């Protein structure tokens, strides 16, 4: 793995500069800048996490590209968490994705999904999100199909991601690449009017994991997709697109989803949201029915 000392210094300098701008009131995001970040995201449909891996634990990037092509996904959300080599493997994946015109998001885990609560950090920069922001922004300049980055369970971690801290982190990234979007994971019950008002200026979208949270939380009832998306759009306003995250893989505290449920949520999300990501990327051999549902809908959506 390459030396990270330069990135550390650069991240600190950019964060300091962003904090200075914030202190003078000069860092308010403009509508035109947000528009340039959100425009490439609208119409997203793809998969998230669960990339195929080789025996040594490295991501099989060539196989992942082939599987995304079979699905006709236009986006893949790359989670940096499972192995210490995920960041390196992302560098290998991006040129292949660019050749196939597949857009890429990158997701990091927050403190609530890091040691000591879990086994792994997002490596190599762990909880230094200022450094992550700088590194991802620099990478997105070299690989322009890297269009967005995200923080998982963002709305669970607002003690860390205070408005001042988040503002400084994002300004550091936007000084490098003002077109790189920030689309964190936000849960329905956490998005209160106060939350939306506080974070709206800094979000280029929200990744919304649908779990029927306006009623009894489960992965069985798809009937509230449109009403919940409508409520989020009402709270955040027209400048913050909403991307529905569809559970095709069992949630840690809820039931597993069925192929029919996946179809229903994907179809409803396509009608009302700005994009659809399926969590997780499905293996055709291990989950043939869900894979077929996702494939059929992506093929339908990719028709001219």
C-alpha positions in Angstrom: 0.0 0.0 0.0 1.3 3.4 -0.9 2.6 6.0 1.6 -0.2 8.0 3.1 1.9 10.7 4.8 1.4 13.2 2.0 -2.3 12.6 2.0 -2.4 13.1 5.7 -0.7 16.5 5.4 -2.9 17.5 2.4 -6.1 16.4 4.2 -5.2 18.5 7.3 -4.3 21.6 5.2 -7.6 21.3 3.2 -9.6 20.8 6.3 -8.0 23.8 7.9 -8.7 25.9 4.9 -12.3 24.8 4.8 -12.7 25.6 8.5 -11.2 29.1 7.9 -13.7 29.7 5.1 -16.5 28.4 7.3 -15.5 30.8 10.0 -15.7 33.8 7.6 -19.1 32.7 6.2 -17.8 32.2 2.7 -18.4 28.5 2.3 -22.1 28.4 1.7 -22.8 25.9 -1.1 -24.2 27.4 -4.3 -27.1 26.0 -6.2 -25.1 25.8 -9.4 -22.4 23.7 -7.7 -24.9 21.3 -6.3 -26.7 21.0 -9.6 -23.4 19.9 -11.3 -23.0 17.2 -8.7 -26.6 15.9 -8.7 -27.2 15.8 -12.4 -25.1 12.7 -13.1 -26.8 10.8 -10.3 -30.4 11.1 -11.4 -31.6 7.9 -13.1 -29.1 5.7 -11.1 -29.8 2.0 -11.0 -27.3 -0.5 -9.7 -26.1 -2.7 -6.9 -24.2 -2.1 -3.7 -21.6 -4.2 -1.8 -21.1 -8.0 -1.9 -18.6 -7.9 -4.7 -17.3 -11.3 -5.8 -13.9 -12.2 -4.2 -11.0 -14.4 -5.0 -9.5 -17.0 -2.7 -7.1 -14.4 -1.3 -9.9 -12.1 -0.3 -9.2 -9.5 -3.0 -12.2 -8.3 -5.1 -12.5 -10.1 -8.4 -12.9 -6.9 -10.3 -13.1 -8.5 -13.8 -15.9 -10.8 -12.6 -17.7 -7.9 -11.0 -17.6 -5.9 -14.2 -19.0 -8.9 -16.1 -21.8 -9.4 -13.6 -22.8 -5.7 -13.8 -22.8 -5.9 -17.6 -25.2 -8.9 -17.4 -27.5 -6.9 -15.2 -27.1 -3.8 -17.3 -26.5 -1.8 -14.1 -25.4 1.8 -14.7 -23.9 2.2 -11.2 -22.1 0.3 -8.6 -21.7 1.4 -4.9 -18.3 0.1 -3.6 -18.2 -0.5 0.1 -14.8 -0.1 1.7 -15.0 -2.3 4.8 -14.5 -6.0 4.2 -10.7 -6.2 3.6 -7.7 -4.0 4.1 -7.2 -4.1 0.3 -10.6 -2.7 -0.7 -9.2 0.8 -1.3 -6.5 -0.7 -3.5 -9.0 -2.8 -5.4 -11.2 0.2 -6.0 -8.3 1.7 -8.0 -8.2 -1.4 -10.1 -12.0 -1.5 -10.6 -12.5 2.1 -11.6 -10.8 2.0 -15.1 -12.7 -1.1 -16.0 -16.0 0.5 -14.9 -15.1 3.6 -16.9 -14.6 1.5 -20.0 -18.1 0.1 -19.6 -19.7 3.5 -18.7 -20.5 2.3 -15.2 -20.7 5.1 -12.6 -19.2 4.3 -9.2 -20.1 5.5 -5.7 -17.8 4.8 -2.7 -19.2 4.1 0.8 -17.3 4.3 4.1 -18.4 3.0 7.4 -19.0 5.4 10.4 -17.9 5.0 14.0 -21.0 2.9 14.8 -19.8 0.2 12.3 -16.1 0.4 13.3 -14.1 -1.2 16.1 -14.7 -1.9 18.9 -18.3 -2.4 17.8 -17.3 -4.4 14.7 -14.2 -6.1 13.5 -13.1 -3.9 10.6 -12.5 -0.2 9.8 -12.7 1.3 6.4 -9.0 1.1 5.6 -6.5 2.7 5.3 -7.7 6.0 6.7 -10.1 4.6 9.2 -12.1 7.3 11.0 -10.2 10.2 9.5 -13.0 11.4 7.2 -11.2 14.6 6.3 -8.4 12.5 4.8 -10.9 10.2 3.1 -12.6 13.2 1.5 -9.4 14.5 0.1 -8.3 11.1 -1.2 -11.6 10.2 -2.8 -11.8 13.7 -4.4 -8.3 13.3 -5.9 -9.2 9.8 -7.2 -12.3 11.2 -8.8 -10.3 13.7 -10.8 -8.3 10.8 -12.3 -11.4 8.6 -12.7 -14.4 10.8 -13.5 -16.8 7.9 -13.4 -16.3 8.1 -9.6 -19.2 10.4 -9.1 -20.3 10.1 -5.4 -19.2 9.1 -2.0 -21.3 8.1 1.0 -21.3 7.4 4.7 -23.2 4.4 5.8 -25.7 4.9 8.7 -24.9 8.7 8.6 -28.1 9.6 10.4 -27.1 7.3 13.3 -23.8 9.2 13.7 -24.6 12.9 13.9 -22.6 13.2 17.1 -19.5 12.6 14.9 -20.8 14.3 11.8 -21.8 17.6 13.3 -22.8 20.4 10.8 -19.5 22.2 11.4 -17.3 19.1 10.9 -19.2 17.8 7.9 -19.1 21.3 6.3 -15.3 21.4 6.7 -14.8 17.9 5.4 -17.0 18.5 2.3 -15.4 21.9 1.6 -12.0 20.2 1.6 -13.2 17.7 -1.0 -15.0 20.3 -3.1 -11.9 22.5 -3.3 -10.3 19.5 -5.2 -13.3 18.4 -7.2 -16.5 20.5 -7.0 -18.4 17.9 -9.1 -18.0 15.0 -6.6 -21.3 14.4 -4.9 -21.9 13.4 -1.2 -24.9 11.1 -0.8 -25.0 9.6 2.8 -27.3 6.9 4.1 -30.3 8.3 6.0 -33.1 6.4 7.7 -36.7 7.5 7.5 -37.3 7.9 11.2 -34.2 10.0 11.6 -35.1 12.5 9.0 -37.0 15.0 11.1 -37.7 18.6 9.9 -34.8 19.7 12.1 -32.4 17.1 10.6 -33.4 18.1 7.0 -33.0 21.8 7.7 -29.6 21.3 9.3 -28.1 19.0 6.7 -29.9 20.0 3.5 -27.2 22.6 2.4 -24.5 19.9 2.4 -26.2 16.9 1.0 -26.2 16.2 -2.8 -28.7 13.4 -2.2 -29.8 10.8 0.3 -29.5 7.1 0.1 -32.7 5.9 1.7 -32.9 2.2 2.9 -36.6 1.4 2.7 -37.9 -0.6 5.7 -41.5 0.5 6.0 -40.5 2.7 8.9 -43.7 4.8 8.8 -45.5 1.7 10.0 -44.3 -1.6 11.5 -40.7 -1.9 10.3 -40.2 -5.0 8.1 -39.0 -6.3 4.8 -42.4 -7.5 3.7 -44.6 -4.5 3.1 -43.7 -2.5 0.0 -46.8 -0.3 0.2 -45.2 2.8 1.8 -42.3 3.3 -0.6 -44.0 6.2 -2.5 -45.4 7.9 0.6 -42.0 7.7 2.5 -40.1 9.0 -0.5 -42.6 11.8 -0.9 -42.1 12.8 2.7 -38.3 12.8 2.3 -38.6 15.0 -0.8 -41.0 17.3 1.0 -38.5 17.7 3.9 -35.3 18.1 1.9 -36.7 20.0 -1.1 -36.0 19.7 -4.8 -32.3 20.2 -4.6 -31.7 16.9 -2.7 -32.5 13.8 -4.8 -33.6 10.6 -3.0 -32.2 7.2 -4.0 -34.0 4.2 -2.6 -31.8 1.4 -1.2 -33.7 -1.9 -1.7 -32.9 -4.8 0.7 -32.4 -7.9 -1.4 -30.2 -9.3 1.4 -31.4 -10.1 4.9 -31.3 -7.2 7.4 -29.5 -7.9 10.6 -32.6 -7.4 12.8 -35.4 -8.0 10.3 -36.7 -10.8 8.1 -35.2 -11.8 4.8 -36.8 -10.2 1.7 -38.5 -12.2 -1.1 -38.0 -11.9 -4.8 -41.5 -10.5 -5.1 -40.8 -7.9 -2.4 -37.6 -6.8 -4.2 -39.6 -6.4 -7.4 -42.3 -4.4 -5.7 -39.9 -2.0 -3.9 -37.7 -1.6 -7.0 -40.7 -0.8 -9.2 -42.2 1.6 -6.7 -38.9 3.4 -6.2 -38.4 3.7 -9.9 -41.7 5.6 -10.2 -41.1 8.0 -7.3 -37.4 8.3 -6.5 -34.4 9.6 -8.3 -32.6 6.3 -8.4 -32.5 2.8 -7.1 -29.6 0.8 -5.6 -30.0 -2.9 -4.6 -28.4 -4.0 -1.4 -26.6 -6.3 -1.9 -25.2 -7.2 -5.3 -26.8 -10.7 -5.9 -24.9 -13.8 -6.9 -26.8 -15.6 -9.7 -25.9 -19.0 -8.5 -26.7 -18.4 -4.8 -29.8 -16.2 -5.3 -31.2 -16.9 -8.8 -34.7 -15.6 -8.3 -33.7 -12.3 -6.9 -30.9 -12.0 -9.5 -33.5 -12.5 -12.3 -35.8 -9.9 -10.8 -33.0 -7.3 -10.7 -31.8 -8.2 -14.2 -35.3 -8.0 -15.7 -36.0 -4.6 -14.3 -32.5 -3.2 -15.1 -32.9 -4.4 -18.7 -36.3 -2.7 -18.9 -35.0 0.5 -17.4 -32.0 0.6 -19.8 -34.0 0.5 -23.0 -33.8 3.7 -25.0 
